[in-house]
Amino acid sequence: MKVNINEYDKGDIMRFIRQWTGLTQKDFAKVMGKSKRTIEDYEAGKQNYNIEFLKDVAERFNIVIYFENKK
């Protein structure tokens, strides 16, 4: 999966990743050690996740996340 994060907000990115894993919000939250409410808030853009959380997601699900400069 390749997603240009410049085209989406952080909530969309987290939802794309979770859906790509095939997990529900509840199951994703359990795997990541978060509450379902926290994952809901991440996806809704009500709460920000940090780069360390994103790194943990990438490692646990063996996905590559990279950032590009806008040109």
Protein Blocks (a to p, Z undefined) as FASTA:
>chain_A
ZZdfklpcfklmmmmmmmmnopafklmmmmnopafklmmmmmnopaccdfklmmmmmmmn
opacdddddZZ
